[in-house]
Amino acid sequence: MNELGRPARRIPGIGGGEINYRRRQFIRGKANELILKLWQLEKSRRGPALRFRELLPLQPKQIAIELLLLEYEELEEIGYLSIGPLRVTLAGLLDRDKSLIAVSARLSLEIKRFTAAHEIGHFVLHPEITSLREDPRTDTAIRAPLRSVKEKEADLFAAELLMPERFFNQVFANLWGDDDIDCDHLDDNHAYYLTQGELSPLEISKLSRLERAKLVARQIPMTTADALPMAEIFGVSPTAAGIQLLDSGRVR
């Protein structure tokens, strides 16, 4: 069990790949250590009654600067990466010698935050890496199956840092109840509730696992007033939140 939640479930092909269970638990634990330090720091500033929910969405910039003593920059131009005939604009940079993490200022806020958390993951997990320039942590990149184990580990770290499992599950329960959502066995009422009447149970069952989870990540229950979607609460893309929903077993 990690420090903030229940045991993580290994979901083949989602957010892990070749990362074994023990390594996944270690990575989650390292992310949780930073989260707890941030919470204690903010309690010392705002008072001991501070609830974790009041820290959401968590800010990788603050974690990098105040907890890891790194420089953090958002740059208009980081550089390019040549992949065959393609020229990909770089989105993230880690320079351990300069104690620097940088992200592209051109990215959306959600992608900037995930990219920064991903670079923090490399800094914490991979001390042998001294300099690294990377392509964007876009939805496509997060799901790419052929990326290296280190890249997948940094993504897993970023997901746990931005969406710590215990509190992610609490937010899910507050919005959707204690039961997991089984999209293969929805009745008409549940399908209407989940999609605001846009999709039938049969249409939902035909979606991929990730598309089902993204539905939940970007939707607000019809009976919940003044709520925000899970993706917005945690400040991530629906894809990132959807992967976390699958990985925690809350949606299937």
Residue frames relative to the residue before (quaternion, step in Angstrom):
aa qw qx qy qz dx dy dz
M 1.0000 0.0000 0.0000 0.0000 0.00 0.00 0.00
N 0.3890 -0.7103 0.5228 0.2663 3.58 -0.94 0.81
E 0.7176 -0.5001 0.2829 0.3936 3.56 -1.26 0.29
L 0.7783 0.3445 -0.1754 0.4948 3.57 1.12 -0.55
G 0.8445 0.1425 -0.0509 0.5136 3.63 1.09 -0.18
R 0.7217 -0.4305 0.3281 0.4315 3.48 -1.37 -0.22
P 0.6906 -0.4696 0.3181 0.4487 3.62 -1.21 0.29
A 0.4373 -0.6825 0.5197 0.2699 3.56 -1.01 0.86
R 0.3193 -0.7316 0.5671 0.2031 3.54 -1.07 0.75
R 0.3696 -0.7168 0.5400 0.2408 3.56 -0.98 0.78
I 0.1014 -0.7959 0.5967 0.0145 3.57 -0.57 1.17
P 0.3857 -0.7486 0.4749 0.2557 3.63 -0.31 1.15
G 0.8373 0.2094 -0.1685 0.4762 3.55 -0.93 0.97
I 0.7103 0.3946 -0.2616 0.5209 3.60 1.22 -0.12
G 0.8815 -0.0600 0.0287 0.4676 3.55 -0.76 1.10
G 0.7668 0.3532 -0.2227 0.4875 3.62 1.04 0.35
G 0.0337 -0.8198 0.5694 0.0506 3.58 0.62 -1.11
E 0.8539 -0.1081 0.1098 0.4972 3.55 -0.73 -1.13
I 0.4915 0.6536 -0.4499 0.3591 3.64 1.19 0.00
N 0.3106 -0.7737 0.5153 0.1984 3.60 -0.56 1.07
Y 0.7267 -0.4717 0.2852 0.4100 3.54 -1.30 0.39
R 0.6715 0.5061 -0.3128 0.4418 3.59 0.85 -0.93
R 0.6587 0.4949 -0.3071 0.4763 3.58 0.98 -0.83
R 0.6183 0.5368 -0.3473 0.4571 3.59 1.01 -0.73
Q 0.6583 0.5050 -0.3077 0.4658 3.58 0.96 -0.85
F 0.6219 0.5314 -0.3322 0.4695 3.57 1.05 -0.77
I 0.6663 0.5034 -0.3051 0.4578 3.60 0.88 -0.94
R 0.6522 0.4993 -0.3161 0.4748 3.59 0.91 -0.86
G 0.6435 0.5337 -0.3234 0.4433 3.57 0.99 -0.81
K 0.6485 0.5094 -0.3225 0.4646 3.60 0.99 -0.80
A 0.6398 0.5052 -0.3265 0.4784 3.58 1.01 -0.74
N 0.6642 0.5170 -0.3012 0.4482 3.56 0.96 -0.86
E 0.5834 0.5712 -0.3709 0.4426 3.59 1.10 -0.63
L 0.6713 0.4814 -0.2969 0.4790 3.58 0.94 -0.85
I 0.6320 0.5379 -0.3341 0.4468 3.57 0.99 -0.82
L 0.6727 0.4939 -0.2996 0.4624 3.59 0.89 -0.90
K 0.6355 0.5170 -0.3273 0.4708 3.58 1.03 -0.75
L 0.6421 0.5130 -0.3227 0.4694 3.58 1.00 -0.79
W 0.6502 0.5184 -0.3152 0.4574 3.58 0.94 -0.88
Q 0.6624 0.4933 -0.3070 0.4729 3.59 0.93 -0.84
L 0.6260 0.5368 -0.3328 0.4574 3.56 1.02 -0.77
E 0.7053 0.4530 -0.2676 0.4751 3.56 0.86 -0.93
K 0.5928 0.5425 -0.3691 0.4669 3.61 1.11 -0.51
S 0.6439 0.5188 -0.3231 0.4602 3.57 1.02 -0.76
R 0.6970 0.4551 -0.2643 0.4870 3.58 1.16 -0.54
R 0.8113 0.2991 -0.1168 0.4886 3.57 0.90 -0.97
G 0.6477 -0.5082 0.3241 0.4660 3.57 1.25 -0.19
P 0.6001 -0.6292 0.3724 0.3246 3.58 -1.08 0.76
A 0.6302 0.5501 -0.3417 0.4284 3.61 1.19 -0.35
L 0.3806 0.7483 -0.4743 0.2652 3.60 1.26 -0.01
R 0.2797 -0.7555 0.5714 0.1566 3.55 -0.82 1.02
F 0.5909 -0.5926 0.4080 0.3650 3.54 -1.08 0.69
R 0.5943 0.5970 -0.3628 0.3984 3.58 1.02 -0.80
E 0.6361 0.5488 -0.3283 0.4317 3.58 1.11 -0.65
L 0.6264 0.5311 -0.3379 0.4597 3.60 1.24 -0.23
L 0.5914 0.6102 -0.3564 0.3885 3.58 1.23 -0.36
P 0.5441 -0.2502 -0.8006 0.0201 1.47 -1.93 1.58
L 0.5418 -0.6285 0.4512 0.3283 3.56 -1.06 0.78
Q 0.3202 -0.7680 0.5345 0.1481 3.55 -1.07 0.81
P 0.3549 -0.7487 0.5180 0.2124 3.64 -0.43 1.13
K 0.5856 0.5816 -0.3741 0.4229 3.59 1.07 -0.67
Q 0.6702 0.4889 -0.2997 0.4712 3.58 0.90 -0.90
I 0.6438 0.5216 -0.3226 0.4575 3.59 0.98 -0.83
A 0.6563 0.5168 -0.3119 0.4526 3.57 0.94 -0.89
I 0.7403 0.4367 -0.2365 0.4531 3.58 0.79 -1.03
E 0.8003 0.3661 -0.1776 0.4404 3.56 0.66 -1.12
L 0.7520 0.3726 -0.2216 0.4965 3.61 1.05 -0.64
L 0.7796 0.3198 -0.1664 0.5121 3.58 0.99 -0.80
L 0.3557 -0.7759 0.4541 0.2556 3.57 1.37 -0.05
L 0.3885 0.7069 -0.4844 0.3386 3.54 1.02 0.90
E 0.4579 -0.5957 0.5650 0.3410 3.52 -1.32 0.27
Y 0.0976 -0.7862 0.6085 0.0448 3.56 -1.06 0.77
E 0.0233 0.8099 -0.5835 0.0552 3.55 -0.77 1.04
E 0.1960 -0.7142 0.6530 0.1584 3.52 -1.28 0.55
L 0.1067 -0.8401 0.5315 -0.0177 3.53 -0.42 1.30
E 0.5044 -0.6381 0.4888 0.3153 3.55 -1.06 0.73
E 0.8061 0.0996 -0.0170 0.5831 3.57 1.03 -0.77
I 0.1125 -0.7887 0.6026 0.0462 3.57 -0.68 1.13
G 0.6335 -0.5006 0.3432 0.4799 3.57 1.03 -0.75
Y 0.4398 -0.6773 0.5291 0.2604 3.52 -1.34 -0.21
L 0.2256 -0.7344 0.6239 0.1432 3.51 -1.32 0.48
S 0.2625 -0.7699 0.5639 0.1429 3.58 -0.77 1.04
I 0.0080 -0.7713 0.6353 -0.0386 3.57 -0.78 1.11
G 0.7758 -0.1790 0.0720 0.6008 3.55 0.06 1.30
P 0.8113 -0.1932 0.1582 0.5286 3.58 -0.76 -1.01
L 0.6005 0.5896 -0.3503 0.4111 3.59 1.26 -0.24
R 0.1676 -0.7509 0.6306 0.1016 3.52 -1.21 0.66
V 0.1043 -0.8334 0.5428 -0.0030 3.56 -0.26 1.32
T 0.4081 -0.7000 0.5318 0.2462 3.56 -0.88 0.98
L 0.3984 -0.7367 0.4980 0.2249 3.58 -0.79 1.01
A 0.2654 -0.7987 0.5284 0.1117 3.53 -1.08 0.75
G 0.8183 0.1564 -0.0573 0.5502 3.59 1.08 -0.64
L 0.0799 -0.7907 0.6068 0.0132 3.53 -1.18 0.62
L 0.0479 -0.7505 0.6583 0.0321 3.53 -1.10 0.85
D 0.0245 0.7677 -0.6391 0.0389 3.57 -0.83 1.03
R 0.2604 -0.8159 0.4988 0.1331 3.55 -0.06 1.33
D 0.6288 0.5554 -0.3384 0.4262 3.58 1.02 -0.76
K 0.7350 0.3666 -0.2104 0.5301 3.57 1.12 -0.69
S 0.3568 -0.7401 0.4815 0.3051 3.59 1.34 -0.02
L 0.4608 0.6970 -0.3988 0.3779 3.55 0.98 0.95
I 0.0372 -0.7164 0.6956 0.0387 3.49 -1.22 0.82
A 0.0010 0.7945 -0.6067 0.0258 3.56 -0.92 0.92
V 0.0934 -0.7654 0.6332 0.0672 3.54 -1.20 0.62
S 0.5799 -0.5931 0.4339 0.3517 3.53 -1.22 0.49
A 0.4287 -0.7065 0.5102 0.2382 3.55 -0.91 0.96
R 0.6104 0.5955 -0.3401 0.3964 3.59 1.23 -0.33
L 0.5679 0.6179 -0.3773 0.3916 3.58 1.24 -0.27
S 0.5838 -0.5257 0.4668 0.4061 3.55 -1.30 0.27
L 0.6660 -0.5173 0.3500 0.4078 3.58 -1.20 0.49
E 0.6650 0.5123 -0.3175 0.4409 3.60 0.90 -0.88
I 0.6840 0.4722 -0.2904 0.4742 3.58 0.94 -0.87
K 0.6051 0.5418 -0.3568 0.4616 3.60 1.06 -0.67
R 0.6759 0.4950 -0.3032 0.4541 3.58 0.86 -0.92
F 0.6767 0.4730 -0.3063 0.4739 3.61 0.91 -0.85
T 0.6264 0.5314 -0.3386 0.4588 3.59 1.01 -0.76
A 0.6540 0.5039 -0.3134 0.4693 3.60 0.93 -0.88
A 0.6620 0.4941 -0.3078 0.4721 3.60 0.93 -0.86
H 0.6134 0.5464 -0.3293 0.4656 3.58 1.11 -0.71
E 0.6690 0.4796 -0.3018 0.4809 3.61 0.94 -0.85
I 0.6002 0.5321 -0.3543 0.4808 3.59 1.08 -0.68
G 0.6157 0.5563 -0.3373 0.4445 3.57 1.04 -0.77
H 0.6467 0.4956 -0.3183 0.4846 3.58 0.95 -0.83
F 0.6474 0.5329 -0.3244 0.4378 3.59 0.93 -0.89
V 0.7210 0.4455 -0.2453 0.4707 3.58 0.90 -0.92
L 0.7796 0.4067 -0.1842 0.4393 3.57 0.84 -1.02
H 0.8057 0.2721 -0.0855 0.5192 3.56 1.04 -0.81
P 0.0915 -0.8465 0.5227 0.0444 3.61 0.41 1.17
E 0.5871 0.5843 -0.3756 0.4157 3.60 1.20 -0.36
I 0.6203 0.5188 -0.3480 0.4743 3.60 1.23 -0.35
T 0.1418 -0.8162 0.5576 0.0538 3.57 -0.58 1.14
S 0.8013 0.0466 -0.0074 0.5963 3.58 1.09 -0.62
L 0.0862 0.8054 -0.5734 0.1224 3.55 -0.81 1.02
R 0.0452 -0.7607 0.6472 0.0177 3.57 -0.99 0.92
E 0.0711 -0.8535 0.5153 -0.0309 3.55 -0.73 1.04
D 0.5329 -0.5869 0.5072 0.3380 3.48 -1.38 0.40
P 0.6965 -0.5089 0.2917 0.4133 3.61 -1.18 0.38
R 0.4166 -0.6608 0.5608 0.2744 3.55 -1.21 0.63
T 0.0887 0.8150 -0.5611 0.1147 3.55 0.64 1.16
D 0.7043 -0.4284 0.3326 0.4581 3.56 -1.28 0.11
T 0.6502 0.5152 -0.3185 0.4587 3.58 0.97 -0.83
A 0.6684 0.5068 -0.3070 0.4497 3.58 0.91 -0.89
I 0.6331 0.5425 -0.3384 0.4364 3.59 0.97 -0.83
R 0.7472 0.4163 -0.2165 0.4707 3.58 1.02 -0.82
A 0.4620 0.7175 -0.4428 0.2750 3.61 1.21 -0.32
P 0.3550 -0.7895 0.4600 0.1977 3.64 -0.55 1.12
L 0.7112 0.4925 -0.2638 0.4268 3.61 1.09 -0.56
R 0.4328 0.6963 -0.4730 0.3227 3.60 1.21 0.17
S 0.6299 -0.5700 0.3760 0.3701 3.56 -1.20 0.54
V 0.6519 -0.5096 0.3874 0.4066 3.54 -1.29 0.37
K 0.6348 0.5354 -0.3400 0.4414 3.61 0.96 -0.79
E 0.6460 0.5036 -0.3259 0.4720 3.59 1.01 -0.74
K 0.6573 0.4956 -0.3111 0.4750 3.58 0.96 -0.80
E 0.6256 0.5295 -0.3358 0.4641 3.57 1.07 -0.71
A 0.6599 0.4964 -0.3131 0.4692 3.59 0.95 -0.82
D 0.6275 0.5194 -0.3349 0.4736 3.60 1.08 -0.65
L 0.6412 0.5152 -0.3217 0.4690 3.58 0.99 -0.84
F 0.6327 0.5210 -0.3198 0.4755 3.58 0.98 -0.84
A 0.6635 0.5093 -0.3089 0.4526 3.59 0.88 -0.94
A 0.6494 0.5206 -0.3212 0.4517 3.58 0.95 -0.85
E 0.6883 0.4637 -0.2885 0.4775 3.60 0.92 -0.86
L 0.6305 0.5344 -0.3418 0.4473 3.58 1.03 -0.69
L 0.7461 0.3958 -0.2159 0.4900 3.58 0.90 -0.89
M 0.7916 0.1761 -0.0750 0.5803 3.60 1.14 -0.64
P 0.0767 -0.8356 0.5416 0.0505 3.64 0.59 1.07
E 0.5952 -0.6702 0.3157 0.3112 3.51 -0.74 1.18
R 0.6603 0.5208 -0.3323 0.4270 3.59 0.82 -0.92
F 0.7356 0.4139 -0.2377 0.4807 3.56 0.82 -0.97
F 0.5609 0.5693 -0.3754 0.4693 3.57 1.19 -0.51
N 0.6766 0.4805 -0.2849 0.4797 3.57 0.97 -0.89
Q 0.6220 0.5368 -0.3441 0.4545 3.58 1.07 -0.67
V 0.6542 0.4970 -0.3102 0.4783 3.57 0.96 -0.87
F 0.6164 0.5414 -0.3398 0.4598 3.58 0.99 -0.81
A 0.6826 0.4892 -0.2900 0.4590 3.58 0.86 -0.99
N 0.6398 0.5276 -0.3324 0.4492 3.59 0.99 -0.76
L 0.7196 0.4368 -0.2444 0.4813 3.58 1.03 -0.79
W 0.8463 0.2209 -0.0419 0.4829 3.55 0.76 -1.12
G 0.5885 -0.5685 0.3877 0.4244 3.61 1.21 -0.15
D 0.6813 -0.5321 0.3412 0.3692 3.55 -1.32 0.20
D 0.6525 0.5372 -0.3240 0.4252 3.60 1.10 -0.57
D 0.5029 -0.6153 0.5143 0.3224 3.54 -1.17 0.68
I 0.4188 -0.6954 0.5253 0.2549 3.57 -1.20 0.50
D 0.1225 -0.7859 0.6056 0.0248 3.56 -0.57 1.23
C 0.2453 -0.8313 0.4854 0.1150 3.56 -0.13 1.31
D 0.5892 0.5557 -0.3828 0.4444 3.61 1.25 -0.06
H 0.7796 0.2851 -0.1417 0.5394 3.57 1.21 -0.35
L 0.2939 0.7465 -0.5355 0.2639 3.57 0.77 1.04
D 0.3016 -0.7104 0.5932 0.2292 3.55 -1.09 0.65
D 0.7414 -0.4159 0.2714 0.4513 3.59 -1.27 0.10
N 0.6560 0.5224 -0.3209 0.4402 3.58 0.94 -0.81
H 0.6778 0.4817 -0.2981 0.4686 3.57 0.91 -0.88
A 0.6377 0.5200 -0.3316 0.4615 3.59 1.01 -0.75
Y 0.6463 0.5086 -0.3174 0.4721 3.57 0.99 -0.82
Y 0.6474 0.5339 -0.2956 0.4565 3.54 0.99 -0.91
L 0.7055 0.4873 -0.2544 0.4472 3.56 0.99 -0.93
T 0.8198 0.2471 -0.0932 0.5081 3.60 0.98 -0.81
Q 0.4754 -0.6776 0.4352 0.3541 3.58 1.25 0.29
G 0.7030 -0.4944 0.2562 0.4424 3.58 1.08 0.75
E 0.4893 0.6991 -0.4180 0.3117 3.60 1.24 0.07
L 0.8070 0.1851 -0.0758 0.5557 3.61 1.04 -0.72
S 0.4175 -0.6838 0.5435 0.2506 3.55 -1.17 0.68
P 0.6739 -0.4713 0.3511 0.4476 3.62 -1.21 0.22
L 0.6450 0.5216 -0.3232 0.4555 3.60 0.99 -0.81
E 0.6603 0.5044 -0.3109 0.4615 3.60 0.93 -0.86
I 0.6411 0.5120 -0.3222 0.4724 3.58 1.02 -0.76
S 0.6647 0.5220 -0.3115 0.4343 3.60 0.92 -0.88
K 0.6646 0.5091 -0.3012 0.4565 3.60 1.16 -0.51
L 0.5321 0.6252 -0.4088 0.3986 3.60 1.26 -0.18
S 0.5644 -0.5567 0.4706 0.3874 3.56 -1.24 0.38
R 0.6683 -0.4932 0.3594 0.4253 3.58 -1.23 0.36
L 0.6831 0.4870 -0.3015 0.4530 3.58 0.90 -0.87
E 0.6417 0.5131 -0.3343 0.4617 3.61 0.96 -0.75
R 0.6044 0.5364 -0.3544 0.4705 3.60 1.07 -0.64
A 0.6854 0.4849 -0.2878 0.4607 3.55 0.87 -0.97
K 0.6310 0.5314 -0.3373 0.4536 3.59 1.02 -0.72
L 0.5627 0.5824 -0.3799 0.4471 3.59 1.13 -0.59
V 0.6910 0.4685 -0.2689 0.4804 3.54 0.88 -1.01
A 0.6598 0.5459 -0.3123 0.4113 3.58 0.94 -0.90
R 0.7847 0.3328 -0.1763 0.4923 3.60 0.98 -0.74
Q 0.6245 0.5580 -0.3305 0.4352 3.58 1.28 0.03
I 0.2712 -0.7229 0.6114 0.1734 3.55 -1.30 0.50
P 0.4878 -0.6538 0.4762 0.3283 3.64 -0.82 0.85
M 0.5419 -0.6623 0.4132 0.3114 3.57 -0.92 0.89
T 0.7141 0.4626 -0.2583 0.4575 3.59 1.11 -0.61
T 0.6299 0.5413 -0.3287 0.4497 3.58 1.28 -0.06
A 0.2572 -0.7923 0.5381 0.1287 3.58 -0.50 1.18
D 0.8651 0.1119 -0.0900 0.4806 3.54 -1.17 0.74
A 0.4112 0.6968 -0.4875 0.3282 3.59 1.06 0.69
L 0.3001 -0.7089 0.6016 0.2133 3.52 -1.36 0.22
P 0.5639 -0.5697 0.4522 0.3910 3.62 -1.14 0.43
M 0.6374 -0.5490 0.3744 0.3901 3.57 -1.15 0.55
A 0.6297 0.5411 -0.3456 0.4374 3.59 0.94 -0.81
E 0.6867 0.4738 -0.2864 0.4711 3.58 0.96 -0.81
I 0.6077 0.5585 -0.3549 0.4391 3.60 0.99 -0.75
F 0.7710 0.3406 -0.1802 0.5070 3.58 0.91 -0.90
G 0.4468 -0.7385 0.4237 0.2747 3.58 1.29 0.05
V 0.5503 0.5773 -0.4080 0.4444 3.58 1.03 0.82
S 0.6215 -0.5230 0.4144 0.4105 3.55 -1.30 0.13
P 0.6328 -0.5200 0.3954 0.4158 3.62 -1.19 0.37
T 0.6183 0.5408 -0.3537 0.4474 3.59 1.06 -0.64
A 0.6629 0.4952 -0.3117 0.4672 3.60 0.86 -0.92
A 0.6717 0.4739 -0.2971 0.4859 3.59 0.94 -0.86
G 0.6323 0.5412 -0.3321 0.4439 3.58 1.04 -0.75
I 0.6353 0.5166 -0.3245 0.4736 3.59 0.98 -0.81
Q 0.6545 0.5014 -0.3156 0.4697 3.58 1.00 -0.80
L 0.6211 0.5313 -0.3390 0.4658 3.61 1.05 -0.69
L 0.6619 0.4865 -0.3007 0.4846 3.58 1.01 -0.78
D 0.6763 0.5158 -0.2939 0.4362 3.54 0.89 -0.98
S 0.7056 0.4301 -0.2576 0.5007 3.59 1.09 -0.67
G 0.4896 -0.6973 0.4036 0.3334 3.57 1.30 -0.10
R 0.4491 0.7151 -0.4484 0.2931 3.60 1.21 0.19
V 0.7587 0.1793 -0.1302 0.6126 3.59 1.21 -0.42
R 0.0830 0.7811 -0.6165 0.0541 3.55 -1.07 0.78
